[in-house]
Structures are given as C-alpha cells and as structure tokens.
C-alpha cells in the first residue's frame, strides 16, 4: 500500500514536470525572441526561513516517534515493536496532501501559460498573508489622461483634456484639430504616473498628468486577494485613487523597501510586478527586480513587449489571468494544509492506540479493514492525497472573471481630478 501511494504521487509529479517542459517549449519562441530582453538578476539576500503547518508537524512528530521508539526499546528490547512505533508516527499524510496539491496545481498552471520556475517555493502558498503589488502589474497597454492644468490663454480644462487624449489615442481621436500640433514632453520615456508638458507649436498650453490605464482584470485580481484574506499593499505609486477601496495600504516606498519592511514584521510576502517599462527598449527598474528577488514568492508578469524575469519563482506569460488563478489557489492551499495535518495527527493517534492494545488491537484493525494490508497511516495518506488533488482541480475549474474594456476617455472621466496633488517638475 505504501509503495502504491508513493507511485501515484510520483506519477502526478512526473506529469507536472512534463507539462512544465511542454509549456516552456510552447512559449520559448515568444519569451526568448531576439527583440525581448531579460531582467537583470540582482544579488539576492537570504530569504527568511519559512515553514508551513504540515512541515512543522512533520518535523515534530518524527522526533517524537524516534523518542518513543527509544523508550520502548529501553523498556522491552524488541526490534519489531520499535519499528512499529516509528511507523505509527510517520507524517505521511502531512506530506502527501500538500505535495499532491502542488503537483496538480503546477500542471494546471502550465497549461494556462504560467511557468513554475521554483517548484520548492510553491509550498509557501499556504503561508502567504500579504500580497505586494507594483503598479506595473495592474497597468494596461494604453496611456490615458488623469488630470490637466491649462496655463495658456484660450485653453480650458476640457479642451486641453481632449487634445491630450487625442495625442494618446490617435486612432480614436483622429478628427481632433489639435492632434497634429500638440506635443507631450518625455512621453516615450514615461514609465509610471507623472506630469508632462503639453506644447502647441512651441507654446506651452499646460501640464498633463499621464498614466497607464488599468488592466481590465485589475479589479478581479484585487478582489481575489481580499477573498483569500490577504493584506493588499500597493508599492511605488500611491496615486491610484480608483483603487483606494480595493487596497489596504498604498506606499510611496519602492517594491524592495516595502517587501523588506513587511518581512521584518514577520509577514509572508507574495510580490507581483512586471519588471519593465512599457516599451521594449526600456530597462527594468532595479528596485522592482530586487523586490521580486527578496520576496518569499516572486510572481513576475511577462507582457508581450516586456522583459522576462527568469529568476522569479512564478512567471505569468498570460498576464493578470495567471495572477488571478494563483490568488484563487491560496485558500485551497491553506485548506489542504489543515486537512492533511489533521489526518496525520488522527492517523498517529489511531496507530498509537492499536500499538498499545497489542494483538487484540491488531486483530480488530484487520477485521475492520477486511483483511487488507492497510494501516491508519496509509489510509490517512491516501485521503490526504485525494484531498490535495481535488483542491487543485477546484482551482483549475474556476471560470475566469469576465470584464469589459472601456476606452481611455471613459476611464479618465471616472476619476475625480480633485484627488490629485499637483507638483512642479
């Protein structure tokens, strides 16, 4: 029975490895294209040592089993009784449940375009209590106007807003009379939200606050994080008033500083970022890649024209749909950990009682199992394996949230411009 259970688990892990290899080959030409670069690998500081509930129990019960076996040997030297004592304390269920969940989840993620670069870090999914998002993770592919400050005579807020929107969305605003003459300074090099100067034929018309539109799935991702009972922190750019109701904290500190402070407060951090600007020629900010490298679990998004962070633990080539799927897996990971640990404790208690009752207990157990060679430890391990596999399948079976993509002008008009603070360049 023990050999059969181990074979089933290894087969599931082998299928997960095969799917990861197949997914990498399917995305190789896209991720490794000559026009795409790789995010630099920063020096990684040692990550805090983390243990899940099942790992803590496994370490404790193994030591307890060895002490119990030594005590039984000291009372009555019997190698068979000592071996049964060690076997009764085996935390097989606590290991099989999370392992089955991680293997099946990794296989499902690979089929969706999420590469698991560090399978050993997947065990920390059940311990994550904080998610730190960089604004690049929630940004879409188009720039939009968030606020304007006209300074020239004859330029109202509405006119300047429409003219700037025409520059940012030439396809939708091809009929604008000011489109051909207006210029926005520093636009190609603009990475995040910032003020730019709008000029008409060399004359300054005012200032425009330009940012990237939100990805249509940003709302679903943040709601999934709250449903997983995570603390949601937005690092690097607190100027996102439309996200105020969906985040717990916004900080102007860099991603690396935010991750470091949270870990010092004993939080287990999942960091999510796209380590690149929105054009293929830009370099990834060092604080973004450093923050990913130092987090407990690093989830990097690879946009179509972005840099690829090969050092990340998880690489979502499909963007926010992959992020949403991983966040929905956190509650199931915790459920699997709790169930597997409880089964391991119950199996150890039953096996210990049967061992103490001696031949009578062994005869009773053989009658209950209809003569099959099934021990309480193996029965609990089989149950934990099935629970872990079913939990991963529930994650994979959840339908992606549906969204409607608004135009840039529709997105900008929903923002209250009075919430922004004007700053001089």
Residue pairs with C-beta under 8 A, 6 or more apart in sequence:
1 372
1 373
1 374
1 375
1 378
1 382
2 92
2 378
5 92
5 96
5 378
5 381
5 382
5 385
8 385
9 96
9 99
9 100
9 103
9 385
12 100
12 103
12 104
12 107
12 389
13 99
13 103
15 103
15 107
16 103
16 104
16 106
16 107
16 110
16 119
19 106
19 107
19 110
19 111
20 106
20 107
20 110
20 115
20 116
22 110
23 110
23 111
23 113
23 115
24 115
27 113
27 115
27 317
30 317
31 302
31 308
31 317
32 308
35 280
36 280
36 305
36 306
36 307
36 308
37 280
37 307
37 308
38 307
38 308
38 309
38 310
39 275
39 276
39 284
39 289
39 300
39 307
39 308
39 309
39 310
39 311
40 283
40 284
40 286
40 289
41 289
41 293
41 310
41 311
42 286
42 289
42 290
42 293
44 293
44 294
44 311
45 293
45 294
47 294
47 295
47 296
48 263
48 296
50 124
50 127
50 268
50 296
51 59
51 127
52 98
52 123
52 124
52 126
52 127
52 337
53 126
53 337
53 338
53 341
54 91
54 94
54 95
54 97
54 98
54 337
54 340
54 341
54 344
55 94
55 123
57 91
57 94
57 341
57 344
57 345
58 91
58 94
58 95
58 344
61 89
61 91
61 94
61 344
61 348
62 89
62 90
62 91
64 89
65 85
65 86
65 88
65 89
65 90
66 86
68 85
68 89
69 82
69 83
69 85
69 86
70 82
72 78
72 81
72 82
72 85
73 79
73 81
73 82
81 355
84 355
85 355
87 351
87 375
87 377
88 348
88 351
88 352
88 354
88 355
88 376
88 377
89 348
89 351
89 352
90 348
90 377
91 344
91 348
92 344
92 347
92 377
92 378
92 380
92 381
92 384
93 340
93 341
93 343
93 344
93 347
93 377
93 380
93 381
93 383
93 384
94 340
94 341
94 343
94 344
94 384
95 340
96 340
96 381
96 382
96 384
96 385
96 388
97 336
97 337
97 339
97 340
97 343
97 384
97 385
97 387
97 388
98 123
98 126
98 333
98 336
98 337
98 340
98 388
99 388
100 384
100 385
100 386
100 388
100 389
100 392
101 332
101 333
101 336
101 388
101 389
101 391
101 392
102 119
102 122
102 123
102 125
102 388
102 392
103 392
104 388
104 389
104 392
104 393
104 396
105 122
105 329
105 333
105 392
105 395
105 396
106 116
106 119
106 122
108 392
108 393
108 395
108 396
109 115
109 116
109 314
109 322
109 325
109 326
110 116
112 318
112 321
112 322
112 325
113 316
113 317
113 318
113 322
114 314
114 315
114 316
114 317
114 318
114 322
114 325
114 326
115 314
115 315
115 317
116 122
116 313
116 314
117 310
117 311
117 312
117 313
117 314
117 315
118 313
118 314
121 296
121 297
121 313
122 313
124 268
124 296
124 297
125 297
125 326
125 329
125 330
125 333
126 330
126 333
126 334
126 336
126 337
127 268
127 296
128 230
128 268
128 269
128 270
128 296
128 297
128 330
129 229
129 230
129 231
129 267
129 268
130 230
130 231
130 232
130 233
130 262
130 267
130 268
130 269
130 270
131 225
131 230
131 231
131 232
131 233
131 269
131 270
131 271
131 272
131 327
132 233
132 234
132 235
132 255
132 258
132 259
132 262
132 269
132 270
132 271
132 272
132 291
132 295
133 232
133 233
133 234
133 235
133 247
133 272
133 273
134 235
134 236
134 237
134 255
134 271
134 272
134 273
134 274
134 288
134 291
135 192
135 193
135 212
135 234
135 236
135 237
135 240
136 192
136 273
136 274
136 275
136 276
136 288
136 301
137 272
137 273
137 274
137 301
137 320
137 323
138 214
138 215
138 218
138 221
138 243
138 320
139 212
139 213
139 214
139 215
139 274
139 278
140 212
140 213
140 214
140 215
140 216
141 212
141 213
141 278
141 303
142 168
142 169
142 212
142 213
142 408
143 168
143 187
143 190
143 210
143 211
143 212
143 213
143 408
144 165
144 168
144 210
144 211
144 212
144 213
144 408
144 409
144 411
144 412
145 161
145 164
145 165
145 168
145 208
145 209
145 210
145 408
145 412
146 193
146 209
146 210
146 211
146 412
146 415
146 417
146 420
147 208
147 209
147 415
147 417
147 420
147 422
148 157
148 160
148 161
148 164
148 198
148 206
148 207
148 208
148 209
148 417
149 206
149 207
149 208
149 422
150 156
150 157
150 159
150 160
150 205
150 206
151 204
151 205
151 206
151 207
152 200
152 203
152 204
152 205
152 206
155 205
155 206
159 178
160 198
160 205
160 206
160 208
161 412
162 173
162 176
162 178
163 176
163 178
163 179
163 182
163 198
163 200
163 205
164 182
164 184
164 198
164 208
164 210
165 173
165 408
165 409
165 412
166 173
166 176
166 178
166 179
166 182
167 179
167 182
167 183
167 184
167 187
168 184
168 210
168 408
169 407
169 408
169 409
170 179
172 407
172 408
172 409
173 179
178 200
181 200
181 201
182 198
182 199
182 200
182 205
183 198
183 199
183 200
184 196
184 197
184 198
184 208
184 210
185 196
185 197
185 198
185 199
186 194
186 196
187 196
187 210
188 279
189 282
190 196
190 210
191 277
191 278
191 282
191 285
192 211
192 212
192 236
192 237
193 209
193 210
193 211
193 212
193 237
193 239
193 240
194 209
194 210
194 211
195 207
195 208
195 209
195 210
195 422
195 423
195 425
196 207
196 208
196 210
197 204
197 207
197 208
197 425
198 204
198 205
198 206
198 207
198 208
199 205
207 422
207 425
209 420
211 239
212 278
213 408
213 411
214 242
214 243
214 411
215 319
215 320
216 403
216 404
216 405
216 406
217 319
217 320
217 321
217 324
217 401
217 403
218 243
218 320
219 246
219 403
220 320
220 324
220 401
220 403
221 320
221 323
221 324
221 327
222 232
222 243
222 246
222 247
223 246
224 324
224 327
224 328
225 232
225 327
226 232
226 246
227 328
227 331
228 327
228 328
228 330
228 331
229 331
230 270
230 327
230 330
231 248
231 249
231 267
232 246
232 247
232 248
232 249
233 247
233 248
233 249
233 250
233 251
233 258
233 262
234 240
234 243
234 247
234 249
234 250
234 251
235 251
235 253
235 254
235 255
235 257
235 258
235 259
235 291
236 251
236 252
236 253
236 254
236 255
236 258
236 287
236 288
237 252
238 250
238 251
238 252
239 420
240 247
240 250
241 415
241 416
241 419
241 420
242 414
242 415
243 250
244 250
251 258
253 261
254 287
254 288
254 291
255 271
255 273
255 287
255 288
255 290
255 291
255 292
256 287
256 288
256 290
256 291
256 294
257 287
257 291
258 291
259 269
259 271
259 291
259 294
259 295
260 294
262 269
263 269
263 294
263 296
268 296
269 295
269 296
269 297
270 295
270 296
270 297
270 299
271 291
271 292
271 294
271 295
271 297
271 298
271 299
272 299
272 300
272 301
272 323
273 288
273 291
273 292
273 299
273 300
273 301
274 300
274 301
274 302
274 303
274 306
275 284
275 285
275 288
275 289
275 292
275 300
275 306
275 307
275 309
276 282
276 283
276 284
276 303
276 306
276 307
277 283
277 284
277 285
278 303
278 305
278 306
279 305
280 305
280 306
283 307
284 307
284 309
289 309
289 311
292 298
292 299
292 300
292 309
292 311
292 312
293 311
297 313
297 314
298 309
298 311
298 312
298 313
298 314
299 312
299 313
299 314
299 315
299 316
299 323
299 326
300 308
300 309
300 312
300 314
300 315
300 316
301 316
301 319
301 320
301 322
301 323
302 308
302 309
302 315
302 316
302 317
303 319
308 315
309 315
314 322
314 326
316 322
316 323
316 326
321 400
324 400
324 401
325 395
325 396
325 398
325 400
328 395
328 398
329 392
329 395
332 391
332 392
332 394
332 395
333 391
335 391
336 384
336 387
336 388
336 391
339 384
339 387
340 384
340 387
340 388
343 380
343 381
343 383
343 384
343 387
344 380
344 384
346 376
346 380
347 376
347 377
347 379
347 380
347 381
348 377
350 376
351 375
351 376
351 377
353 361
354 361
354 362
354 364
354 365
354 376
355 361
357 364
365 376
